[in-house]
Amino acid sequence: MEFSFQYVNQIEQIGKQAWSSLMGQSNPFTRYDFLHSLEVSGCVGGASGWQPMHVKVTHAGQSVAVMPLYFKTHSYGEYVFDWAWAQAYARHQLDYYPKLVSAIPFTPVCGKRIAIAPSVQVGEQTLLLQQLSHYLDGLLDKLSASGWHNLFHDSEAQQKFRKASHLTRLGTQFHWHNRGYSDFNDFVATMSSRKRKNILKERRQLDDKGLSFRFVKGEDVTESDLLHFVACYQATYDKRSGHSGYLNHAFFSQLLASMADAILLLIVEQQTSHGVIPIAAALYFTSATTLYGRYWGSLVEMDGLHFETCYYQGIDYAITHGVQIFDAGAQGEHKVLRGFEPVATYSAHEIKHPGFRVAIEDFTQQERQQINHYMAQLRKVLPYKKGD
């Protein structure tokens, strides 16, 4: 089976129908509309340091595979941290940037990174992946890039990358799992007494603040709602990082116009002497099995508001709507004491420089042992009763 490979600088050059027929709609972040929104809003491209180079694979004139790919001149917005690698290159007067990255910009969510048509048989898929690897290696030479990186793919893809002798890394996130709970009290009833009391106390500290929490479906979000969310997102980002965030109003507006079916906006309002005013917001995404908490912000400082808005309200929603998994975002081992369990995340890497490839391979092997130990230790402090 003969495959042809090409990259395009805009996902529009692949087209929504071709992309969606291969990548599907099940994961909101690999949907055509999400990646297209990043491009048309200017969040990627231009001077962002994320230049689209999406790969399209054809056979007999038909699209049989696609892969999101970006030409990167920095490591911001990836969440698989390789800053130390870049610093090591610099110490040896070598350039780590540019590099090629297959990922969803600013979005540490696991999912498919290479989508192959069902018509491609298993043996032919192996051949396709081998040829794709060679194609990417050729791009490294053409673009003077240091390597290519595939971030936050699934465990099946990780096995294929390891089998193909690519370097692989292990990471961890924290996900909440719905075990058929009838309500929040049913959920915390599975915890030890002390841990349960701590969580309920944490939620009660907001009882006298006059707060209300309102989930709004994407199609019902008004421009006023969106402006409030963006103001919260930018204010919180600015306070934490000194800039207004990677994403802009145009991006969120385009998302609501193109994929409202996968979006929920949580608006937090407070009763004051001047009436009810919005004070915080969080943007969630949904799939058939998973609730994703992605972006949040607040215009006020209030103890417990972040946990309530980004964790407990999400758990309430998942229980009420029978959602199986709640992914509340990257990092944060504080989630463990609130019932979020450590899960493995995966990435694969191909490093062009022979000497650095050996050094980085050694690093990834040591890191894998450390991550496995870290996850094992975290599982021991989960708040659930022994045996649950």
C-alpha positions, -999 to 999 in steps of 0.1 A, spaced: 0 0 0 15 33 -11 10 63 12 17 100 4 24 125 31 21 163 30 17 190 56 -6 220 55 -3 254 73 -41 257 79 -65 230 89 -89 244 64 -66 229 37 -76 195 50 -112 204 54 -138 197 81 -153 166 64 -120 149 58 -107 157 93 -139 147 111 -143 115 91 -109 103 105 -106 120 139 -142 118 148 -162 140 172 -159 121 204 -130 141 219 -138 178 219 -102 189 216 -93 169 185 -124 181 167 -119 202 136 -138 231 152 -115 233 182 -83 234 162 -98 257 135 -109 281 163 -73 283 175 -62 293 140 -88 318 130 -86 336 164 -48 340 160 -41 320 192 -18 299 170 1 310 140 16 345 135 40 353 163 25 328 188 53 303 184 28 276 173 28 273 135 4 247 121 19 220 100 -9 194 101 0 162 84 -24 146 58 -18 111 46 -34 99 13 -37 66 -6 -51 65 -41 -62 101 -38 -82 94 -6 -74 108 29 -65 78 52 -48 96 81 -44 130 98 -22 143 126 -22 177 143 14 191 141 30 224 150 64 240 143 74 253 178 99 280 187 94 276 225 79 251 250 50 272 264 15 257 264 26 221 261 25 207 297 51 180 290 80 199 303 113 199 284 128 232 295 157 213 311 164 197 277 165 231 260 188 244 287 212 214 282 213 221 245 221 258 252 249 249 275 265 230 246 259 259 222 232 239 203 197 249 193 168 230 208 143 252 189 127 249 165 110 215 172 79 197 159 51 189 183 19 169 177 -3 181 205 -34 202 212 -22 237 220 -26 248 256 -46 217 263 -31 188 284 -59 163 276 -52 128 265 -66 117 231 -59 105 196 -30 122 179 -28 101 147 -62 92 133 -61 63 107 -91 53 85 -107 19 94 -100 8 58 -63 6 66 -56 -29 79 -35 -35 110 -4 -45 91 -8 -15 68 -12 7 98 22 -4 110 37 5 76 19 38 76 33 47 111 68 37 100 66 59 69 51 87 89 81 85 113 105 87 83 85 116 69 88 135 102 125 127 103 128 143 69 111 174 81 136 177 109 164 179 84 144 203 61 135 226 89 167 223 110 145 211 139 159 193 169 133 166 172 96 157 170 73 151 200 39 135 204 21 146 235 -8 132 255 -17 103 233 -34 72 246 -18 40 261 -23 20 228 -3 46 209 24 46 236 29 9 231 33 14 194 58 42 199 78 20 223 77 -9 199 91 14 172 120 24 195 110 60 201 117 76 234 86 76 257 78 96 288 53 89 316 34 117 334 4 118 357 -29 136 360 -58 133 385 -92 122 373 -124 116 393 -143 84 385 -181 81 389 -189 48 406 -226 51 403 -231 77 431 -266 90 436 -254 124 449 -225 141 465 -232 127 499 -232 92 485 -198 100 470 -182 113 502 -198 84 522 -171 62 506 -144 82 524 -129 79 558 -147 100 584 -120 126 587 -115 131 550 -153 133 545 -156 159 572 -128 180 557 -145 181 523 -179 189 536 -164 216 558 -146 230 528 -179 233 509 -198 248 539 -174 277 542 -191 293 512 -226 288 526 -229 323 540 -214 341 510 -246 344 491 -233 324 461 -252 306 434 -238 284 407 -254 281 373 -244 258 344 -253 272 310 -253 250 279 -231 263 251 -261 272 228 -276 293 256 -245 313 265 -251 350 258 -225 375 247 -227 390 282 -220 356 297 -190 352 275 -176 387 282 -179 379 319 -160 346 315 -133 361 294 -128 390 320 -125 364 348 -101 342 328 -79 371 318 -78 387 353 -69 354 370 -42 346 343 -28 381 347 -25 378 385 -9 344 383 14 347 352 16 384 343 -2 381 310 -38 377 300 -37 341 289 -30 322 257 -66 323 245 -87 354 235 -123 364 232 -123 356 195 -113 320 202 -140 314 228 -166 332 206 -157 310 177 -159 279 199 -194 288 209 -204 294 173 -190 261 160 -192 235 188 -216 247 214 -229 211 218 -197 203 237 -195 233 260 -208 242 294 -202 275 311 -205 276 349 -213 311 361 -209 320 398 -230 348 411 -231 366 445 -260 383 463 -248 417 474 -263 449 487 -263 461 451 -281 430 438 -268 398 422 -235 402 404 -213 376 386 -180 371 403 -164 340 387 -168 315 359 -154 282 345 -156 267 311 -162 230 308 -163 206 278 -182 174 275 -180 141 257 -201 110 259 -180 97 288 -161 126 302 -165 161 317 -134 183 312 -128 213 334 -105 236 313 -105 273 321 -116 294 350 -113 328 365 -125 350 393 -129 387 399 -127 383 437 -105 366 462 -125 341 483 -113 310 502 -126 278 487 -141 294 456 -117 277 432 -122 243 446 -160 247 446 -161 261 411 -136 238 394 -139 205 414 -170 201 435 -195 217 410 -180 194 384 -185 163 405 -221 174 412 -227 177 375 -211 144 367 -232 126 393 -264 142 382 -258 135 345 -242 101 348 -208 112 334 -182 85 340 -150 106 343 -142 141 354 -109 155 342 -104 187 361 -71 198 344 -34 192 347 -13 189 378 -24 195 413 -18 167 437 -42 185 461 -69 169 440 -60 135 455 -75 144 489 -107 154 472 -112 120 455 -93 125 422 -72 95 414 -37 95 397 -37 83 361 -9 79 337 -3 102 308 20 95 278 43 112 253 68 101 227 99 118 215 124 115 186 156 134 192 179 141 162 212 146 180 227 112 188 244 122 220 214 140 234 192 111 224 211 88 246 211 112 275 174 119 272 166 82 269 184 77 302 165 106 317 131 92 306 139 58 321 147 73 355 117 96 353 94 67 345 105 49 377 100 81 397 65 87 383 54 51 389 66 55 425 49 89 429 16 75 416 18 45 440 24 68 469 -5 90 460 -28 61 458 -20 53 494 -34 87 505 -66 86 485 -95 95 509 -115 64 503 -122 38 530 -99 9 528 -111 -16 503 -130 10 482 
